[in-house]
Amino acid sequence: MPHRYLHDPTVSSELKEKLYELSAHHQSRGKFATSLFGAKGLYTEECLWTLYALQDRVTRFYQKPGGEDRGVGTVKMIEFFEQLAVTAPMRMCVLSGSAYILFDGKHRIRASGPEPDAQKIIAFNEDNDLHQAPDPKYVHGLELGFPGTIVSIKLKLDRSSLDQITAQGKRK
């Protein structure tokens, strides 16, 4: 599960501090659901941590020697999905543990500031801000968890879009 590795002892103290600060921020504002019998449809700390694990440069290896290019694979997958899925229907779901995240094109990954050092963020809310709760239609808990991660993608592939993407790749 993406969020589980963030509890690993090898995770930098800086990354853990950011996560705990973000959790405390959401907790202090009453954003997390509390339920003894699962969290179907509700926003939980596990949802936040799973969402955070999808962000650019979030990895236990990022600030370690040789780790500068780590923590970008999921962002590249999301960007590629957004690039491929130019026409409806487009859906990508990430199910990890008890967290469910839906991508349907309404919320897009965006740079958090000026390039090239900006972190790419997708927060599933109007301001694209991880300090705000995500739209519950897009990020929520499930009553029963799954011991792993599943990514499901549904999109319509358009020949002209594929040709355009291929041409862009050749120019780089």
Secondary structure as GFF3:
##gff-version 3
##sequence-region A 1 172
A	DSSP	three_ten_helix	4	7	.	.	.	ID=ss1
A	DSSP	alpha_helix	13	28	.	.	.	ID=ss2
A	DSSP	alpha_helix	45	53	.	.	.	ID=ss3
A	DSSP	alpha_helix	73	84	.	.	.	ID=ss4
A	DSSP	beta_strand	90	103	.	.	.	ID=ss5
A	DSSP	beta_strand	110	111	.	.	.	ID=ss6
A	DSSP	beta_strand	120	121	.	.	.	ID=ss7
A	DSSP	beta_strand	139	155	.	.	.	ID=ss8
A	DSSP	alpha_helix	159	171	.	.	.	ID=ss9
###
